[in-house]
Amino acid sequence: LAMRLAREAAGDLQLYPDPDASALKECLSDFYGLDQSEIMIGNGSDEILNMAFQAFCSPEDGVCFPDITYGFYPVIAKLNGLPAKTVPLREDYTVAPEDYENISETVVLANPNAPTGIALSPEDIRKMLEQNPGRLLIVDEAYVDFGAVSVLPLIRDYDNLLVVQTFSKSRSLAGGRLGLAAGNPLLIADLETVRNSTNPYNVNRMTMAAAIGALLDRDYFAENCRIIAENREKLVAALSSLGFSCLPSKANFVLAARPGTDGETVYRKLKEKGVLVRYWNRPRLRDYVRISVGSVSEIDELISALSSLSEVSS
Ligand SMILES: *Cc1c(COP(=O)(O)O)cnc(C)c1O
């Protein structure tokens, strides 16, 4: 359905896209139960995060995020000349809400976090919103559909909350580039000012059509998310049986470590077998690899590649 609509839209490419994205916003507001004035769309959520930094942050205040999180936050902070403060995750890689008590900078949280996959509860996010009602909290819910709880409904209770989501992960539309922000209409109006001053045509016709198709097909979406959450638990069980320990992920990846090997070694050996995972050569992540969930056959392939590694090393 998404592809058919996008192909149809491709026939109208002599026309600019609707700068108000009315048709798409109507579907978004139906799906999320929000008013159109509470939604902005962007060319991927990365663009929205950049616009939010432009709209709401100044070199005097700057931004603040955990020491381990999505790598693009420090990049866009630097691009916008914003000082970036980091707050260490706890020993168990969870976010400690109390550590943000005295932070006056705009706080950005990926929830679930990347690359840990660990999610904060809505109660903890509520606590952080109430620590300082004059401080903006941006919650980046790129992976929320894989099993965490969205704080989107809280935008009605807190005017200092901006929720950002993407069509790149749970809706399999990374190549279409679509993200959305949800928040109080005053926040959204400020974001729209930045968008209209940068590129009012930031989302193209084919992407809008594909996104409408994706939003209408609720069953496909729900089933896809369910399968990934189910496969994640299969992956974690299989990894555990091979001696790996995994952080408790609510995302479409797991961060896994096995005593006695570092992440880079696991990465290199798996790469030789044609399986790509990710490692980080930095203090708190050195022992880990991040493994995308994938299909059951991909999980089987990973597990057999890992088993043959352990035979070689033991
Ligand atoms: C993938 C990802 C994004 C970017 O998504 P796009 O919509 O593709 O720009 C933002 N934040 C996090 C945490 C992500 O994992």
The ligand as a Tripos MOL2 file, in Angstrom:
@<TRIPOS>MOLECULE
LIG
   15    15     1     0     0
SMALL
NO_CHARGES

@<TRIPOS>ATOM
      1 C1         18.0120    6.2450   14.0600 C.3       1 LIG1
      2 C2         17.9380    7.2550   15.1410 C.ar      1 LIG1
      3 C3         17.6160    8.5890   14.8680 C.ar      1 LIG1
      4 C4         17.5360    9.1300   13.4750 C.3       1 LIG1
      5 O1         16.4760    8.7530   12.7720 O.3       1 LIG1
      6 P1         16.1490    9.3900   11.3630 P.3       1 LIG1
      7 O2         14.6970    9.6330   11.4760 O.co2     1 LIG1
      8 O3         16.4930    8.3350   10.3710 O.co2     1 LIG1
      9 O4         16.9390   10.6510   11.1710 O.co2     1 LIG1
     10 C5         17.4830    9.4740   15.9260 C.ar      1 LIG1
     11 N1         17.6890    9.0780   17.1960 N.ar      1 LIG1
     12 C6         18.0230    7.8120   17.4950 C.ar      1 LIG1
     13 C7         18.2380    7.4370   18.9270 C.3       1 LIG1
     14 C8         18.1650    6.8730   16.4780 C.ar      1 LIG1
     15 O5         18.5200    5.6240   16.7640 O.3       1 LIG1
@<TRIPOS>BOND
     1     1     2 1
     2     2     3 ar
     3     2    14 ar
     4     3     4 1
     5     3    10 ar
     6     4     5 1
     7     5     6 1
     8     6     7 2
     9     6     8 1
    10     6     9 1
    11    10    11 ar
    12    11    12 ar
    13    12    13 1
    14    12    14 ar
    15    14    15 1
@<TRIPOS>SUBSTRUCTURE
     1 LIG1         1 GROUP 0 **** ****
